[in-house]
């Protein structure tokens, strides 16, 4: 396929079986554990699949799309976003190593580093997401990995990704970024120098809140092969039905993402005009402290953002969430439905001290913006 085609075209046509007499548009789902061979010597070939755990044609097509999305050399697929992050990490670190983790990281990432890696004898240091090139001063002789997330999943700080990648490369340190917020559609970290980009494909690529999945895309063959072996040794496998669901979601991710991105920005800008809102944490709005950095590195936004409410008791914040009718109460984002959660129980200590009121996170779905505004308006009226 020509490289100058637009993403809409590539995502429609890549990874499909060649047309024939009555060929299905998509690869059929193959469910198999044992794979049979005509000749005994074929059992030990390295150039073919030997067992069902190693994937199917559907997995291959999905991996091809993720590799194209992130301009990488290869993709590994996993049964969840967390698995897509932890397996590559385990392929990199060893006992005695040191990891740098952004203080704005997704909760399960932080928990994995502080518990599982700690039991392995790996030390983790949290760094300020605004550290930029200054991260060079935090790199030790035994630092093997820097874990980024931009923007942060609750407080939406934008990191200087190219500066961190440059500092890491200068000292031979691997970088891995959680790129779920942008779906890889508005941030391209591998060309910026990042080594591994990870997605919770559960979200935008699933699109319907009914399947969990993950993908890790690699910028170089060496790290890809090492992580591939680690994933194999850990018994990594994902259902062909789940892979098919994500592949199907991939075909329509662009129009869904564009609508959700537009809704989130319009909602954020409207909330900036409300007296009940002290601050809107959406990097695409002009008064966000990292807006200039976002504008430099991103080509667009995402569906997720947070707001800081005027100070009020936690019971009122909970009542605000409960009184919303169109926003579901639940984790995740990127599905067809809008969601809202109160974030204060999840906040890291330093961040909690900086905020001047309760934090609420909104995930925008495919509902009409006018209806979402009306829903928030009536719920705000019930507590103020």
Beta strands, then each sheet from edge to edge (+ up, - down):
strand 1: 74-78
strand 2: 98-102
strand 3: 123-127
strand 4: 143-149
strand 5: 174-178
strand 6: 196-199
strand 7: 214-218
strand 8: 277-281
strand 9: 304-309
strand 10: 339-342
strand 11: 359-363
sheet 1: 1+ 7- 6+ 5+ 4+ 2+ 3+
sheet 2: 8+ 9- 11+ 10-
end
